[in-house]
Each structure stands twice: as C-alpha cells, then as structure tokens.
Amino acid sequence: MKKMKKFLSLSVAAVLALSMTACGSKAGDTQNADATEKSSSNAKYTVGICQLVQHEALDAATKGFKDYLTEKLGDDVVFDEQNAQGDSATCATIVNSFVSKNEDLILANATAPLQSAAAATTDIPILGTSVTDYATALDISGWSGTTGRNISGTSDLAPLSEQAAMLNELFPDAKNVGLLYCSAEANSQYQIDVIKEELEKLNYTCTAYSFVDSNDIASVVQSAVNDNDVLYVPTDNTAASNTEVINNIAGEAGIPIIAGEAGICKGCGVATLSISYYDLGYQTGKMAYEILVNGADPSTMEVEFAPAVTKQYNPDICEKLGITVPDDYEALDMSE
C-alpha cells in the first residue's frame, strides 16, 4: 500500500511539473528545453549552463562544451541550459536557480555569468569560458594562474601584443586608433587598457570610446569614425551583438576595424587574430569531466588558454575598402 501511495504521489508530481512547464513557457524564455530533461532523467550529473547572450562565439563555446561531455558521458549527463539575453541581473537569477537545484557543476559562458556564479556559491564547482581575464573578472590580486576557490575555466584572450602588431602590419601609416568597447564589460576594459599600451609603443595615438549598451552604440561609433584612421574592437559581447550597426557606420565612412575575435570580424572587421570558440568550449568540457568524474579540484586547476591563434580576414569588407592582406592570412568563411 505504501508503495502504491508513493507511486501515485510521484505520478501526480510529474503531471504537475509538466503542467507548470507548459503554462510557464513563452516566447523569449531563457530556459532551454534541455532543462526539462532533469526531472525524468536518471543521469548521474546535471550541469547548469548560463550563457550571457546568443551570438556566434558564445554559441560555439557552449556547443563544444556539451559535445565533449556528451561524447564521454552519454546519457549520464544532462544540461540545464539558459540564456540571459545580455542582462547581468538575469545571469544572477539563472545561477541562483542552479544553486537552489544543487547542480553538479556550473558553466559560466562569458564574464557576467562568471561573476554571478562566483557570488552565488562557494561550493558548487564553476567553470568559465569565453572569459578574457579571470583576475579582472573576479578581482583577484597577485594572479598565479589559479583562483584558489571553486572556480577555473578557459580564457579567450588572443595575445594583445600580437593583435597590435597585426594592426601595425596592415595599417603602418595610420596615426589615430579608436578603441571601441562596452564599459559595462570588465574584460573589455582590461583588453583596451593593455592594447592601448601596446599600440602606443608602436607610436599610434589611441583614444578610447565606450558605450554603455546597445542604445548608445551608434552615436559612440560615429564619434570614433569621425576622429580616427582605424578602429579596434576587443572580444566584447555587446559589440558582437551589434556588428551590423557598427559596420553600417564604419563601412560607410571607409574606416577599417581590427576585431578581437572572428564573429565580430565577420560582422564589421577587416582582420582578426582569432581562436576557435568551439575548441575553447571543448577544452572546458575536458576540465568539467575531470571535476565530475575524477574529482579534480577547480581551486588548483590552472586557467587554460586556446591552443592556437590564426590570422584571419573578412574578404567582403577588405574588397570593399580596397585592403590587401598578406599571404599568411586565412579568409573567414562568410557562409557560416
């Protein structure tokens, strides 16, 4: 009789859970369908994924992460995947829900999710990806390569000195460089500070132009193109989501842009020193496997970097602006 009551209780709970899911779903909801698998799955591990916003680079990192864990664990892992739609407050809501559900691991895809996850738990293992500088993101002084707490991950930082050298290689006669970024993204500020120093070593005059969000990006870009010969855009999620706006203004003015990653370069840049975000996510998946299966301690795991960088160019924009790149640059696949 007790078994029958337990069975009936579980059945009612399952029906109620399905009803709540159906009633609560709506267009633009951040919760991915993968999350609903948790209630009916016998998986050993549940991984919460908080991605800041949907764009090519972050999407690729998430896919690489999931692919590796699925290859290794199959049905033993399910993903509670959610997208914050570019809103930092939503990141906090998402990761707090992961903590309340006691997920086995949290993937924070981009800086804002990492910061929210760090604030939400000191117990659940956290891995970041698509994060440029962990010391800046987590306000760690005396950086040694590890966080010393429940956090590790991968960095998407391509060497900024090499990005400055690329700009100099393509535009040696330029005088003024505008540095375009979102002031709300700590890692963007870090990149701007470093590359400004590198470019000034090459005798460029650099001016930073920051926008708060997508609402003021057009006016800031217009100011930048009015006063500069070349623009530089770092790995910046707000810029990545607004490349059409940037390109419409800079392209019309004939101002070339060096981009911090391939997705931005496809939308508005002439060239980039690029990494594979899929490979970066895949690499993060390997770290997650070590934590989940082999009991690795994220506090002692060094933050890892992309294994290789590649010089790439945008053939469409280069042709439009009359720019010829050296032979060691690879054309971006504009069909993707």
C-alpha positions in Angstrom: 0.0 0.0 0.0 2.9 2.4 0.8 4.4 1.6 -2.5 1.1 2.4 -4.3 0.8 5.7 -2.4 4.4 6.6 -3.3 3.8 5.7 -6.9 0.6 7.8 -7.1 2.4 10.8 -5.4 5.3 10.6 -7.9 2.8 10.4 -10.8 0.9 13.5 -9.6 4.1 15.4 -9.1 5.3 14.5 -12.6 2.0 15.7 -14.1 2.1 18.9 -12.1 5.7 19.6 -13.2 4.8 19.1 -16.8 1.7 21.3 -16.5 3.8 24.1 -14.9 6.3 23.8 -17.7 3.7 24.1 -20.4 1.9 27.0 -18.7 5.2 28.9 -17.9 6.7 28.6 -21.4 6.6 31.8 -23.5 8.5 33.4 -26.4 11.9 34.6 -25.4 12.0 32.4 -22.2 15.6 31.9 -21.2 15.2 28.3 -20.2 16.3 25.7 -22.7 14.3 22.6 -23.3 17.3 20.6 -22.1 16.5 21.7 -18.6 13.2 19.8 -18.6 15.1 16.6 -19.0 16.3 16.7 -15.5 13.1 15.7 -13.8 12.7 12.5 -15.9 16.4 11.6 -16.3 18.4 9.0 -14.4 21.6 10.9 -15.3 24.5 10.9 -12.8 25.3 14.5 -13.5 23.4 17.7 -14.1 25.3 20.7 -15.4 23.9 24.2 -15.4 24.9 26.4 -18.3 24.4 30.2 -18.1 25.3 31.9 -21.4 25.2 35.7 -21.4 23.8 36.3 -24.8 23.2 34.5 -28.1 26.0 35.2 -30.7 28.3 33.1 -32.8 31.3 32.9 -30.4 29.4 32.0 -27.2 27.1 29.6 -29.1 30.2 27.8 -30.4 31.8 27.6 -26.9 28.6 26.1 -25.4 28.3 23.6 -28.2 32.0 22.5 -27.8 31.5 22.1 -24.0 28.3 20.0 -24.4 29.8 17.9 -27.2 32.8 16.8 -25.2 30.8 15.8 -22.1 28.2 14.1 -24.2 30.9 12.1 -26.0 32.3 11.0 -22.7 29.2 10.5 -20.6 26.3 10.0 -23.0 23.1 9.8 -21.1 24.9 10.2 -17.8 24.9 13.9 -18.2 22.0 16.4 -18.8 22.3 20.1 -19.3 20.2 22.9 -17.7 21.0 25.4 -20.4 19.8 29.0 -20.1 20.5 32.3 -21.8 20.5 35.6 -20.0 19.7 37.6 -23.2 22.5 40.0 -22.4 21.2 41.0 -19.0 23.5 40.8 -15.9 20.6 40.7 -13.5 19.2 37.7 -15.3 22.6 36.0 -15.0 22.2 36.2 -11.2 18.7 34.8 -11.3 19.8 31.9 -13.5 22.8 30.9 -11.4 20.9 31.2 -8.2 18.4 28.7 -9.6 21.3 26.3 -10.4 22.4 26.7 -6.8 18.9 26.0 -5.4 18.7 22.9 -7.5 22.2 21.8 -6.3 23.5 21.3 -9.8 26.7 19.2 -10.0 28.7 21.9 -12.0 28.0 25.4 -13.4 29.4 26.5 -16.8 29.5 30.3 -16.9 29.8 31.4 -20.6 31.2 35.0 -20.5 32.3 37.3 -17.7 28.9 38.4 -16.3 27.7 34.8 -15.7 31.1 34.0 -14.1 30.8 36.9 -11.7 27.2 36.0 -10.9 28.1 32.4 -10.3 31.1 33.4 -8.1 28.7 35.5 -5.9 26.1 32.7 -5.8 28.1 29.7 -4.5 31.5 28.8 -3.0 30.6 25.1 -3.0 29.4 24.0 -6.5 32.3 23.8 -9.0 32.2 26.6 -11.5 34.0 26.7 -14.9 34.2 29.8 -17.0 34.6 30.0 -20.8 34.8 33.0 -23.2 36.3 34.9 -20.3 39.2 37.1 -21.1 41.0 37.7 -17.8 39.9 35.9 -14.6 41.9 38.2 -12.3 40.0 41.2 -13.6 36.6 39.4 -13.6 37.0 38.1 -10.1 39.0 41.0 -8.6 42.0 38.8 -7.7 45.3 40.4 -7.0 48.6 38.7 -7.3 47.3 36.3 -10.1 49.1 33.0 -10.1 47.1 31.1 -12.7 44.6 29.6 -10.3 41.7 31.2 -8.4 42.2 29.4 -5.1 38.4 28.8 -4.9 35.7 26.7 -6.6 36.4 28.3 -10.0 38.6 27.6 -13.0 38.0 27.6 -16.8 39.3 28.8 -20.1 40.3 32.2 -21.4 39.5 33.5 -24.9 42.4 36.0 -24.8 44.4 36.1 -28.0 47.8 37.8 -27.3 47.1 41.5 -27.4 50.6 42.4 -28.3 50.1 40.3 -31.5 46.8 42.0 -32.2 48.6 45.3 -32.0 51.3 44.0 -34.3 48.6 42.9 -36.8 47.1 46.4 -36.8 50.6 47.8 -37.5 51.2 45.3 -40.2 48.0 46.2 -42.1 48.0 50.0 -41.3 51.5 51.2 -40.8 50.7 54.7 -42.0 47.7 55.2 -39.7 48.1 57.8 -36.9 45.0 57.7 -34.8 43.3 54.5 -33.5 39.9 54.5 -31.8 39.3 51.8 -29.2 35.7 50.9 -29.2 34.2 48.8 -26.3 31.4 48.4 -23.8 32.2 50.0 -20.4 29.9 47.5 -18.6 32.1 44.6 -19.5 35.2 44.4 -17.2 37.2 42.2 -19.6 36.7 44.6 -22.4 38.1 47.4 -20.3 41.1 45.1 -19.5 41.8 44.5 -23.2 41.5 48.2 -24.0 44.0 49.1 -21.3 46.5 46.6 -22.5 46.2 47.1 -26.2 46.4 50.9 -25.8 49.8 50.5 -24.2 50.9 48.1 -26.9 49.8 50.4 -29.7 51.4 53.4 -28.1 54.7 51.5 -28.2 54.2 51.5 -32.0 53.6 55.3 -32.0 49.9 55.3 -32.5 47.7 57.9 -30.8 44.9 56.0 -29.1 41.5 57.2 -27.9 39.0 55.0 -26.0 35.3 55.2 -27.0 33.0 53.4 -24.6 29.3 52.7 -24.9 27.0 51.5 -22.1 24.8 49.2 -24.1 23.2 48.9 -27.5 21.2 52.1 -27.1 24.1 54.4 -27.4 26.4 52.4 -29.6 25.6 54.2 -32.9 26.4 57.6 -31.5 29.7 56.4 -30.0 30.8 54.6 -33.2 30.0 57.8 -35.2 32.3 59.8 -32.9 35.0 57.2 -33.2 35.0 57.1 -37.0 35.0 60.9 -37.2 38.3 61.2 -35.4 40.3 58.1 -36.3 42.0 56.2 -39.2 41.4 52.7 -37.8 39.2 51.2 -35.0 39.9 48.3 -32.7 37.1 46.3 -31.1 38.1 43.7 -28.5 36.2 40.5 -27.6 33.1 42.3 -26.4 29.7 40.7 -26.1 27.7 43.9 -26.7 29.8 44.8 -29.8 29.3 41.2 -31.0 25.6 41.6 -30.8 25.6 44.9 -32.7 28.1 44.3 -35.6 25.6 45.4 -38.2 25.2 48.8 -36.5 29.0 49.2 -36.3 29.5 48.1 -39.9 26.9 50.4 -41.3 28.6 53.5 -39.8 32.3 52.5 -40.1 31.9 50.9 -43.5 30.1 53.9 -44.9 32.9 56.1 -43.6 35.6 53.8 -45.0 37.2 53.2 -41.6 38.7 49.7 -41.2 38.3 47.7 -38.0 40.6 45.2 -36.3 38.5 42.8 -34.3 39.3 40.7 -31.2 37.5 37.6 -32.5 36.1 36.0 -35.6 32.4 36.6 -35.0 32.9 40.4 -34.7 35.3 40.4 -37.7 32.6 38.7 -39.9 30.2 41.4 -39.0 32.3 44.5 -39.2 36.0 43.9 -39.2 38.8 43.5 -41.8 41.0 41.2 -39.8 41.4 39.4 -36.5 43.8 37.2 -34.6 41.3 34.5 -33.9 40.7 31.5 -31.7 38.2 28.7 -32.2 35.5 29.1 -29.6 34.2 25.6 -30.3 37.7 24.3 -29.4 37.7 26.5 -26.3 34.4 25.1 -25.1 35.5 21.6 -25.9 38.6 22.2 -23.8 36.4 23.4 -21.0 34.4 20.2 -21.3 37.5 18.2 -20.6 38.1 20.2 -17.4 34.4 19.5 -16.4 34.9 15.8 -16.9 38.0 15.8 -14.7 35.9 17.6 -12.0 32.8 15.5 -12.3 34.3 12.0 -12.8 37.8 12.1 -11.4 37.2 14.6 -8.5 39.6 17.3 -9.7 39.7 20.4 -7.5 38.9 23.6 -9.5 40.7 25.7 -6.9 44.0 24.2 -8.0 43.3 23.8 -11.8 45.1 26.4 -13.8 43.0 28.6 -16.2 43.7 27.3 -19.7 44.0 29.2 -23.0 43.2 28.4 -26.6 45.8 26.1 -28.1 46.3 28.2 -31.2 45.6 31.6 -32.8 45.1 32.2 -36.5 45.4 35.4 -38.7 42.0 35.7 -40.5 40.4 38.4 -42.7 37.0 39.3 -43.9 37.2 39.1 -47.8 34.0 41.1 -48.3 34.9 44.1 -46.3 38.6 44.0 -47.4 37.4 44.1 -51.0 35.0 47.0 -50.3 37.7 49.0 -48.6 40.5 48.1 -51.1 42.6 46.3 -48.5 45.1 43.6 -49.5 46.2 41.3 -46.7 49.5 39.2 -46.6 49.5 35.6 -47.8 49.6 34.2 -44.3 46.0 35.4 -43.5 43.2 32.9 -43.9 39.8 34.1 -45.3 36.9 33.8 -42.9 34.1 31.5 -44.0 31.3 34.1 -44.5 28.7 31.4 -45.2 28.6 30.2 -41.6 
